Structures are given as C-alpha cells and as structure tokens.
Amino acid sequence: MKIGNLDLGNQPVLLAPMEDVTNPPFRLLCKQYGADLMYTEFISSDALIRSVNRTMKKLTILEDERPVAIQIYGKDIDAMVGAAKIVEQANPEFIDINFGCPVRKVATKGAGAGMLQNIPLMLKITEEVVKAVNIPVTAKTRLGWDDDSKIIVDLAEQLQDTGIQALTVHGRTRCQMYTGQADWDLIGKVKNNPRMRIPIIGNGDITNPIIAKEAFDKYGVDAIMIGRAAVGKPWIFRDVKHYLKTGELLAPATVAQQVEMLKQQIDAAIDWIDEKRGILHMRRHMAGMFKGLYNFKSTRIEMLRSGSYDELMLILDRISSDWGENISED
C-alpha cells in the first residue's frame, strides 16, 4: 500500500490515533513491536494556530518511530488550513484529518464526527487543506452520524474527489461511539466500490490476529488500524504481523513478560513528561493489563493508585513474583 511516495508494503498494520495515548514513547514502543505506521494524538487546529504549548508538543516526532502521520481536527476552514501549514513544517509523512472523533466536546461543536452532519463543509475543508500543503493528506471518518444516515460509500467517493490519498473508515456511526460491533460489511463495500482508487484502511474491533487476517481476506482492505486493543498490549502488532506472515499464533505473553514490557513503557513515559504525570498517563495502559488473574483485585487497585515510581516498581515486582507464569486474559 502506498500513500504518496510512502510504501508501507503488503497488509500493513497501523497504530490508530488516540488522545492521551499515542504520544511519542508509546508510538516508539508500538514501532518496536512491528506497527508499520504511527499516528499522533489528534491536534486541535484552533489550539495549533494559537501556538498553545501543550498542543505544539504533540508535533514532536522521534526519528526512530517513523513513518508518522500527524492528525488534525477542527471546523473552521482558515484554522484548518493554517494548522496544516504548521504541521507540514514538522515534517510528518502525511497529514490526516479527523472526521471521526465521537466525543461530545468535539462532535457536538461540529468538529470530528460532527462533520458528518455538514458534508459540504467537510469536503470544503478537505479540499482546501489538500491545496494548502505539499505533502499527502488523508482522512479518517465513520459510517455516518447514526443508523439512519450511513452515508460512507458515497462520502468516500466525495472525499476521494477532494484529493486525499487514503481514507480510514471506522466501522461505527458517531451515535454508536465505541459500543456495539463495527460493521465491516460496510467497510468492505467502500473498498470494493469500483470507483474507489485510493487505499482504504479498516478500523474497528481488531483485537487479535485472527480478526486481523479476516479483515484483509474477507473485506479486502489495504491496511488495518489497531486502536484500543494496543492499549496495555503494544505487542499485539508483533502477534498480528507474525500470524499474517506464517499463519501461526504466537504464545501469549506471561504476566512476568508483561511486567517487563510495562516497566519499559513507564520509564519512557516518565522520561517524556515527568514522574507524576508519566505515571498518571500510564494508568490507562495499566488498567487494561493483568485481567482474569485470581485474587488480583486488591493488587490492581494498589497499582492504579500508586503515585511514585519506586512504589510502582515494587508493586510490579510483586506481581511478577506472585503471578509471573500465569497468562492473563486479553
């Protein structure tokens, strides 16, 4: 699959953009485990053109994590064009426009998935961003606003006509948020529409290697994107890539192995931010780990409440000692 001059090879597996998750340390870890392309957290165009410090930091790309796409969102044409020009100076492989974020504070203000209620503005923003920069532009969206407006097949053609060079489709409507099942049949209809010429990336409910292979084999997408399933389990990219290549499932990681991977991620998060905020950031990742272990509830609470690095390391060492050879649930 190619986006502009970027060749991602056959059946690439991509890390989805996730707010407060896909910062450089996490992206680098996913890269080490085999992710073929990283996306930044989504970036507000309004904040970017105002040079808000926290937002500007999201433009940071580490050379070892490339290729990286920077994702922006907004509802104002001038702000989106201005933000795209700023993003271009950060030298990502391409710019991705977020038309899929369903959270209330974004969508109800007309940005993200809110654009699904204003298609003419969505298309105009995309067209102007494409014209404003000299690097590829892609887009990510959903099936539609709700069950009565699943417009993605026609919308994909319209977005293609603006000049984007790839489209990611999350197989849910905005109203579904992250509930229910992703509709991969509709993603497949987008991909198999004979009028589509650009790569189609499928997103939604890719939680294990078997589902990943089905996405390619049954629906024909050019790439798949993994999001929530990578939180607390960045090695999912290694497992998926191995299965796609060999047809064999890797043995699941033991708790002791997961602890060592988690320590690596905690160290990177603290180096990137600081001890207090790095640990707070990691709580989301830790919450998704060590599921199904017998008599683990009190230890989980202790782990998630820990506020210092030394204390957290002691807890993790105890987890490794007491449950190390166990296999936790995905």
Phi, psi and chi 1 to 4 in degrees:
 res  aa     phi    psi   chi1   chi2   chi3   chi4
   1 MET       -  136.8 -176.1 -173.1   85.4      -
   2 LYS  -122.2  139.3  -66.6 -175.1   70.4  173.7
   3 ILE  -122.5  107.3  -61.4  175.3      -      -
   4 GLY    62.6 -126.4      -      -      -      -
   5 ASN   -93.0    1.0  -65.7  -37.9      -      -
   6 LEU   -85.1  115.0  175.6   64.0      -      -
   7 ASP  -101.0  113.7 -170.2  -15.8      -      -
   8 LEU   -96.4    5.1  -67.0  168.9      -      -
   9 GLY    78.0 -165.5      -      -      -      -
  10 ASN   -90.6  133.4 -174.2   42.5      -      -
  11 GLN    52.7   56.7  -63.0 -174.3  -30.3      -
  12 PRO   -71.1  151.0   25.0  -33.9      -      -
  13 VAL  -119.5  120.7 -176.4      -      -      -
  14 LEU  -112.0  148.6  -41.0 -178.1      -      -
  15 LEU   -87.3  121.3  171.4   64.6      -      -
  16 ALA   -70.2  150.6      -      -      -      -
  17 PRO   -71.0  131.5   25.6  -33.0      -      -
  18 MET  -142.1  124.5  -68.6  177.4  -77.5      -
  19 GLU   -62.1  135.9 -178.9   65.4    4.6      -
  20 ASP    63.4   16.8  -67.3  -33.7      -      -
  21 VAL  -127.4  -55.4  174.1      -      -      -
  22 THR   -87.9   61.4   52.8      -      -      -
  23 ASN   -84.9  172.2   60.6   15.3      -      -
  24 PRO   -54.5  -43.7  -30.7   38.3      -      -
  25 PRO   -60.5  -41.8  -24.8   34.9      -      -
  26 PHE   -69.6  -40.3 -176.2   67.0      -      -
  27 ARG   -61.5  -42.3  -61.8 -163.5  -54.8 -100.3
  28 LEU   -63.2  -39.7 -173.9   57.7      -      -
  29 LEU   -63.8  -44.6 -169.9   59.7      -      -
  30 CYS   -63.1  -37.1  -68.6      -      -      -
  31 LYS   -60.7  -43.7  171.0   74.5  171.7 -176.9
  32 GLN   -62.7  -29.2  -67.9  169.1   -6.4      -
  33 TYR   -91.6    5.6  -79.7  113.6      -      -
  34 GLY   114.1   -0.7      -      -      -      -
  35 ALA   -59.9  137.1      -      -      -      -
  36 ASP   -88.2  -21.0  -66.5  -62.5      -      -
  37 LEU  -154.9  136.3  173.4   68.3      -      -
  38 MET  -109.6  144.7  -95.2   48.6   62.9      -
  39 TYR  -116.0  142.6  -73.0   73.7      -      -
  40 THR   -72.8  170.7   63.6      -      -      -
  41 GLU   -58.2  154.7  -57.6  170.2   78.3      -
  42 PHE   -74.3  146.5   71.1  160.4      -      -
  43 ILE  -121.4  127.7  -61.9  174.6      -      -
  44 SER   -69.8  125.6  163.9      -      -      -
  45 SER   -64.0  -38.3   58.1      -      -      -
  46 ASP   -62.4  -43.4  -67.6  -26.6      -      -
  47 ALA   -68.7  -34.5      -      -      -      -
  48 LEU   -67.7  -43.5 -160.6   55.2      -      -
  49 ILE   -72.7  -15.7   62.1  174.5      -      -
  50 ARG   -93.3    1.3  -62.4 -162.4  -46.4  -90.3
  51 SER    59.1   39.6  -60.3      -      -      -
  52 VAL   -63.0  128.4  174.6      -      -      -
  53 ASN   -56.3  -48.6  -73.2  -22.1      -      -
  54 ARG   -61.3  -36.1 -176.3  174.2 -177.4  -86.2
  55 THR   -72.1  -41.7  -59.8      -      -      -
  56 MET   -61.5  -33.2  -63.3  -60.2  -68.8      -
  57 LYS   -64.9  -25.9 -170.1  171.1 -175.9  179.7
  58 LYS   -67.9  -12.3  -69.5 -177.6  179.1 -179.8
  59 LEU   -80.3   -8.1  -62.6  176.8      -      -
  60 THR   -65.5  129.3  -58.1      -      -      -
  61 ILE  -125.5  126.2  -63.6  173.9      -      -
  62 LEU   -86.7  136.5  -53.1  177.1      -      -
  63 GLU   -59.4  -34.2  -74.2  -56.2  -47.9      -
  64 ASP   -72.3  -12.9  -72.2  -15.0      -      -
  65 GLU   -95.9   -7.6   61.5  170.0  -49.4      -
  66 ARG   -61.2  151.6  -70.6 -174.8 -178.6  -85.9
  67 PRO   -81.4  146.2   28.5  -34.8      -      -
  68 VAL  -134.0  137.5  175.1      -      -      -
  69 ALA  -108.5  140.0      -      -      -      -
  70 ILE  -101.3  127.9  -66.8  178.0      -      -
  71 GLN  -105.4  133.1 -170.3 -174.4   70.3      -
  72 ILE  -123.2  158.5   58.3  174.0      -      -
  73 TYR  -145.7  158.9   74.9   97.4      -      -
  74 GLY   165.2  175.8      -      -      -      -
  75 LYS  -124.2   -0.8   62.6  177.1 -178.6  178.4
  76 ASP  -106.7  128.4  179.2   79.8      -      -
  77 ILE   -60.4  -50.5  -65.0  173.4      -      -
  78 ASP   -62.1  -41.4  -69.0  -20.5      -      -
  79 ALA   -65.1  -40.5      -      -      -      -
  80 MET   -67.7  -39.0  -73.8  -69.4  -77.0      -
  81 VAL   -66.0  -45.0  166.8      -      -      -
  82 GLY   -62.4  -41.3      -      -      -      -
  83 ALA   -65.1  -40.9      -      -      -      -
  84 ALA   -60.8  -39.0      -      -      -      -
  85 LYS   -67.1  -37.6  -68.9  178.7  178.5  178.9
  86 ILE   -65.8  -44.7  -65.6  170.0      -      -
  87 VAL   -60.2  -39.7  166.2      -      -      -
  88 GLU   -57.7  -34.5 -174.3  175.6   22.9      -
  89 GLN   -69.1  -20.7  -61.0  -52.8  -53.7      -
  90 ALA   -78.9   -7.9      -      -      -      -
  91 ASN    64.1   48.3 -163.2   30.4      -      -
  92 PRO   -75.6  168.5   32.9  -37.3      -      -
  93 GLU   -68.5  -33.4  -88.3   61.7   37.3      -
  94 PHE  -163.4  170.6   59.5   90.5      -      -
  95 ILE  -105.3  135.4  -64.7  171.1      -      -
  96 ASP  -115.1  136.9 -171.2   63.7      -      -
  97 ILE  -102.7  128.0  -55.7  176.9      -      -
  98 ASN   -88.0  109.2 -178.4  -48.3      -      -
  99 PHE  -116.6   26.3  -65.6  132.6      -      -
 100 GLY  -128.1  -13.2      -      -      -      -
 101 CYS   -62.2  123.1  176.9      -      -      -
 102 PRO   -95.3   -4.6   36.2  -34.9      -      -
 103 VAL   -64.7  147.1  -60.2      -      -      -
 104 ARG   -56.3  -45.5 -178.9  178.4  179.6   84.1
 105 LYS   -67.0  -16.6   67.6  179.0 -178.3  179.9
 106 VAL   -99.6  -55.2  174.0      -      -      -
 107 ALA   -68.0  -39.1      -      -      -      -
 108 THR   -73.2  -12.1   57.8      -      -      -
 109 LYS   -94.6    4.7  -66.4  179.9 -179.8  178.7
 110 GLY    95.3   -0.9      -      -      -      -
 111 ALA  -101.4  179.2      -      -      -      -
 112 GLY    55.0 -132.3      -      -      -      -
 113 ALA   -66.4  -15.1      -      -      -      -
 114 GLY   -58.9  -25.4      -      -      -      -
 115 MET   -64.8  -17.8  -81.0  -72.4  169.0      -
 116 LEU   -67.9  -10.0  -70.6  163.3      -      -
 117 GLN  -100.2    2.5  -66.2 -173.5  -56.2      -
 118 ASN  -145.1   69.8 -168.3  -16.2      -      -
 119 ILE   -60.6  -41.7  -59.2  -55.4      -      -
 120 PRO   -56.9  -40.9  -28.4   38.2      -      -
 121 LEU   -69.3  -39.5 -179.1   56.9      -      -
 122 MET   -55.6  -47.0  175.9 -165.4  -72.0      -
 123 LEU   -68.7  -38.1  -62.4  174.9      -      -
 124 LYS   -67.1  -42.8 -175.6   61.8  175.1  176.4
 125 ILE   -59.3  -46.2  -75.6  174.6      -      -
 126 THR   -62.4  -45.1  -50.7      -      -      -
 127 GLU   -60.4  -43.4 -178.8 -178.8    4.9      -
 128 GLU   -70.6  -37.5  -67.2  -58.0  -41.6      -
 129 VAL   -64.7  -43.6  168.2      -      -      -
 130 VAL   -57.6  -43.0  168.3      -      -      -
 131 LYS   -71.3  -24.7  -69.7 -167.3  -60.5 -174.4
 132 ALA   -81.7  -19.5      -      -      -      -
 133 VAL  -124.8  164.9  -64.1      -      -      -
 134 ASN  -109.4   14.3  -65.9  -48.6      -      -
 135 ILE  -116.3  161.0   58.9  176.1      -      -
 136 PRO   -60.7  149.9  -24.2   34.5      -      -
 137 VAL  -122.8  136.1  175.4      -      -      -
 138 THR  -126.9  175.1   64.4      -      -      -
 139 ALA  -140.9  155.7      -      -      -      -
 140 LYS  -132.3  129.4 -176.0  175.2 -171.3  -74.4
 141 THR  -147.4 -172.7 -169.2      -      -      -
 142 ARG  -117.6 -177.8  -70.2 -176.8  167.9 -128.1
 143 LEU   -68.0  -27.9  -54.8  179.2      -      -
 144 GLY   162.7 -175.5      -      -      -      -
 145 TRP   -73.8  -44.9 -179.9 -100.3      -      -
 146 ASP  -148.2 -175.1   56.1   26.5      -      -
 147 ASP   -63.5  -22.8  -75.5  -16.7      -      -
 148 ASP   -89.7    0.7  -64.4  -35.9      -      -
 149 SER  -141.0   52.5   57.8      -      -      -
 150 LYS   -82.5   87.8  -67.3 -177.3  177.5  179.7
 151 ILE  -101.7   10.3   58.0  173.7      -      -
 152 ILE   -62.4  -32.7 -171.5   58.7      -      -
 153 VAL   -63.7  -48.0  174.6      -      -      -
 154 ASP   -70.9  -39.0  -69.3  -24.3      -      -
 155 LEU   -62.7  -37.9  177.1   58.9      -      -
 156 ALA   -59.7  -41.4      -      -      -      -
 157 GLU   -63.3  -43.1  -71.3 -171.9   42.1      -
 158 GLN   -64.4  -42.2  -66.2  173.5  -68.5      -
 159 LEU   -65.3  -39.3  -74.9  167.1      -      -
 160 GLN   -57.7  -38.7  176.3  177.6 -104.2      -
 161 ASP   -68.7  -17.7  -69.9  -17.2      -      -
 162 THR   -77.7  -14.4   67.2      -      -      -
 163 GLY   109.2    6.7      -      -      -      -
 164 ILE   -65.5  155.8   61.9  170.1      -      -
 165 GLN  -109.9    1.9  -62.6 -166.6   35.2      -
 166 ALA  -169.3  157.4      -      -      -      -
 167 LEU  -136.1  129.9  174.8   66.4      -      -
 168 THR  -101.4  131.8  -59.1      -      -      -
 169 VAL  -117.5  118.3 -179.9      -      -      -
 170 HIS   -86.7  128.2 -178.1  112.5      -      -
 171 GLY   -79.3   37.6      -      -      -      -
 172 ARG  -134.9  160.4  -70.6 -179.2  172.9   84.4
 173 THR   -83.6  169.3   64.4      -      -      -
 174 ARG   -63.1  -41.1 -175.2  -88.3  163.3  179.3
 175 CYS   -66.2  -23.6  -71.8      -      -      -
 176 GLN   -71.3  -21.6  -81.1 -176.4  -86.8      -
 177 MET    54.4 -114.3  -58.9  -68.0  -74.9      -
 178 TYR  -119.7   21.6  -64.4  100.9      -      -
 179 THR   -94.5  168.0   63.7      -      -      -
 180 GLY    66.8 -166.8      -      -      -      -
 181 GLN  -105.5  144.6  -71.1 -173.7  -39.3      -
 182 ALA   -68.0  139.6      -      -      -      -
 183 ASP   -91.8   90.2 -174.3  -13.0      -      -
 184 TRP   -76.1  -20.7  -85.2   83.0      -      -
 185 ASP   -60.6  -40.2  -72.9  -28.2      -      -
 186 LEU   -73.2  -35.7 -155.6   43.2      -      -
 187 ILE   -59.8  -42.6  -64.6  175.3      -      -
 188 GLY   -61.5  -35.2      -      -      -      -
 189 LYS   -66.1  -36.7  -72.6 -178.4 -179.9  178.7
 190 VAL   -63.6  -48.7  174.7      -      -      -
 191 LYS   -63.2  -39.8  171.3   55.9 -167.2  173.1
 192 ASN   -90.9    6.6  -65.4  -56.7      -      -
 193 ASN   -66.8  118.5  178.5   -7.5      -      -
 194 PRO   -62.3  -15.0   19.8  -31.1      -      -
 195 ARG   -86.4   -8.4  -69.2 -177.4  -69.8  -85.4
 196 MET   -83.9  130.4  -66.6  -55.5  -63.6      -
 197 ARG  -115.1  -20.1  -56.1  178.1  -56.9  -83.3
 198 ILE   -89.9  158.1   59.8  174.5      -      -
 199 PRO   -61.7  141.8  -21.9   33.3      -      -
 200 ILE  -113.9  124.9  -59.8  -60.2      -      -
 201 ILE  -106.2  126.4  -57.6  162.1      -      -
 202 GLY   -95.3  140.2      -      -      -      -
 203 ASN  -141.6  137.1  176.5 -140.4      -      -
 204 GLY   130.2  114.4      -      -      -      -
 205 ASP    67.0   24.7  -63.5  -15.4      -      -
 206 ILE   -83.9   96.7  -57.4  -68.7      -      -
 207 THR  -115.0   -8.4   56.9      -      -      -
 208 ASN  -157.5  167.6   62.9   54.4      -      -
 209 PRO   -61.5  -34.6  -27.4   37.1      -      -
 210 ILE   -66.5  -43.8  -65.0  172.1      -      -
 211 ILE   -65.0  -37.7  -65.3  173.8      -      -
 212 ALA   -60.5  -44.6      -      -      -      -
 213 LYS   -65.0  -38.3 -171.3  173.3 -169.6  -56.1
 214 GLU   -63.0  -36.7 -178.6 -177.3   58.3      -
 215 ALA   -59.6  -40.5      -      -      -      -
 216 PHE   -74.9  -48.2  -75.3  115.5      -      -
 217 ASP   -72.9  -42.0  -66.0  -11.8      -      -
 218 LYS   -87.0  -37.3 -176.7  175.3 -179.4  179.4
 219 TYR  -107.2  -13.2  -57.5  103.6      -      -
 220 GLY    76.0   14.3      -      -      -      -
 221 VAL   -62.7  157.6  -68.2      -      -      -
 222 ASP   -81.5  -26.3  -62.0  -76.3      -      -
 223 ALA  -155.7  162.4      -      -      -      -
 224 ILE  -122.2  153.7   57.8  171.8      -      -
 225 MET  -122.3  129.0 -176.6  177.3  -79.2      -
 226 ILE  -110.4  128.9  -63.5  177.0      -      -
 227 GLY  -117.4  -94.0      -      -      -      -
 228 ARG   -59.5  -29.4  -71.5  173.9  -66.6  162.4
 229 ALA   -67.8  -16.2      -      -      -      -
 230 ALA   -88.6  -13.3      -      -      -      -
 231 VAL   -73.4  117.9  178.5      -      -      -
 232 GLY    82.0   -1.9      -      -      -      -
 233 LYS  -150.4   60.2 -170.2 -177.4  175.2 -177.0
 234 PRO   -64.9  -17.2   23.0  -34.0      -      -
 235 TRP   -73.8   -0.5   57.7   89.3      -      -
 236 ILE   -59.4  -29.8 -170.8  173.3      -      -
 237 PHE   -65.8  -41.6  -64.2   98.4      -      -
 238 ARG   -61.0  -45.5  175.5 -160.7   63.2 -168.3
 239 ASP   -63.5  -43.3  -65.4   -3.7      -      -
 240 VAL   -66.4  -46.3  167.5      -      -      -
 241 LYS   -62.5  -39.6  -63.6  -68.0  -72.3  -67.4
 242 HIS   -63.8  -43.4 -178.6   83.0      -      -
 243 TYR   -67.8  -39.4 -174.2   70.7      -      -
 244 LEU   -62.8  -34.3  -69.4  174.1      -      -
 245 LYS   -82.5  -38.1 -176.9  177.1 -179.2  179.7
 246 THR  -115.8  -19.0   67.9      -      -      -
 247 GLY    77.2    8.6      -      -      -      -
 248 GLU  -111.5  138.9  -61.3  175.2   -9.4      -
 249 LEU   -86.7  131.8  -68.4  170.0      -      -
 250 LEU   -72.9  151.3  -70.9  171.6      -      -
 251 ALA   -62.8  137.6      -      -      -      -
 252 PRO   -64.2  150.2   21.3  -30.9      -      -
 253 ALA   -68.5  139.5      -      -      -      -
 254 THR   -74.8  166.2   64.5      -      -      -
 255 VAL   -59.8  -40.6  168.1      -      -      -
 256 ALA   -60.6  -41.0      -      -      -      -
 257 GLN   -66.8  -39.6  -69.5  170.1  -31.6      -
 258 GLN   -64.1  -38.2  -68.4 -177.0   43.5      -
 259 VAL   -60.7  -44.6  165.3      -      -      -
 260 GLU   -64.4  -39.0  -67.5  -51.3  -51.8      -
 261 MET   -65.0  -40.1  -63.1  172.5 -165.7      -
 262 LEU   -66.0  -40.7 -179.7   55.8      -      -
 263 LYS   -59.4  -41.6  -74.7 -178.8  176.1 -179.8
 264 GLN   -60.4  -41.5  177.9 -174.5   -3.8      -
 265 GLN   -70.6  -38.2 -164.6  173.7  -14.4      -
 266 ILE   -64.1  -45.0  -69.1  168.4      -      -
 267 ASP   -57.9  -43.5  -73.3  -16.9      -      -
 268 ALA   -66.5  -40.2      -      -      -      -
 269 ALA   -64.8  -40.7      -      -      -      -
 270 ILE   -68.0  -39.9  -70.6  173.7      -      -
 271 ASP   -62.5  -35.4  -73.0  -15.3      -      -
 272 TRP   -75.3  -39.6  174.4 -113.2      -      -
 273 ILE  -112.3  -91.2  -44.6  172.9      -      -
 274 ASP  -168.1  177.2   56.1   44.9      -      -
 275 GLU   -62.3  -50.0 -179.1  174.1  -21.7      -
 276 LYS   -63.5  -53.3 -179.4  178.5  178.4  179.8
 277 ARG   -72.2  -31.1  -69.9 -177.5  -62.2  161.2
 278 GLY   -63.8  -41.5      -      -      -      -
 279 ILE   -68.3  -41.6  -69.9  173.1      -      -
 280 LEU   -59.1  -43.1  -74.9  172.6      -      -
 281 HIS   -60.8  -36.8  170.6   79.2      -      -
 282 MET   -77.0  -12.9  -76.1  -57.4  -57.1      -
 283 ARG   -61.1  -36.4  -75.5  178.3  179.5  171.0
 284 ARG   -62.2  -39.0  176.7  179.4  -63.6 -171.1
 285 HIS   -71.4  -42.8  -61.1  -95.4      -      -
 286 MET   -66.3  -31.5  -69.2 -172.6  -70.9      -
 287 ALA   -62.6  -24.5      -      -      -      -
 288 GLY   -92.7    6.7      -      -      -      -
 289 MET  -110.7  162.2  -59.8 -177.4   71.1      -
 290 PHE    61.1   37.5  -47.8  127.1      -      -
 291 LYS   -77.7  146.2  -65.8  180.0  179.3  178.9
 292 GLY    81.5    4.7      -      -      -      -
 293 LEU   -76.6  137.1  -64.4 -179.8      -      -
 294 TYR   -66.4  131.9  177.0   71.9      -      -
 295 ASN    59.4   40.5 -158.2   26.0      -      -
 296 PHE  -104.7   -9.7 -171.1   73.0      -      -
 297 LYS   -55.2  -49.1 -177.9  178.2  179.3 -179.9
 298 SER   -65.8  -35.5   61.1      -      -      -
 299 THR   -69.1  -38.1  -57.0      -      -      -
 300 ARG   -60.6  -45.5  178.3 -177.0  -61.7  -78.8
 301 ILE   -60.9  -44.0  -67.4  171.3      -      -
 302 GLU   -61.0  -43.0 -173.9 -179.0    1.6      -
 303 MET   -62.5  -45.1  175.4 -179.9   68.6      -
 304 LEU   -74.7  -19.7  -65.5  177.3      -      -
 305 ARG   -92.1  -11.2  -73.0  179.4  175.6  173.7
 306 SER   -61.0  135.1  174.9      -      -      -
 307 GLY  -115.9   -0.1      -      -      -      -
 308 SER  -129.1  152.6   76.2      -      -      -
 309 TYR   -63.0  -47.9  178.2   80.9      -      -
 310 ASP   -61.6  -43.3  -70.0  -19.0      -      -
 311 GLU   -62.5  -43.1  178.8 -172.5   22.5      -
 312 LEU   -64.9  -39.1 -175.7   54.2      -      -
 313 MET   -64.4  -37.8  -69.5  -60.6  108.8      -
 314 LEU   -64.3  -41.2  -72.5  173.3      -      -
 315 ILE   -64.3  -43.1  -65.4  169.1      -      -
 316 LEU   -66.4  -37.8  -68.5  176.0      -      -
 317 ASP   -62.7  -37.9  -74.4  -18.5      -      -
 318 ARG   -68.3  -38.7 -168.9  169.1   75.3 -114.2
 319 ILE   -60.9  -44.4  -68.7  171.3      -      -
 320 SER   -63.7  -39.0 -175.3      -      -      -
 321 SER   -70.1  -41.8  174.5      -      -      -
 322 ASP   -85.4  -30.7  -67.2  -11.8      -      -
 323 TRP  -125.8   12.2  -71.6  -83.0      -      -
 324 GLY   -51.6  -40.3      -      -      -      -
 325 GLU   -87.8   -4.1  -62.4  -54.0  -48.3      -
 326 ASN   -73.6  161.5  -72.5  -91.6      -      -
 327 ILE  -114.7  117.7  -56.3  -64.7      -      -
 328 SER   -84.2  161.9   62.1      -      -      -
 329 GLU   -73.7  153.1  -63.2  175.2    2.0      -
 330 ASP   -76.2      -  -69.0  -16.8      -      -
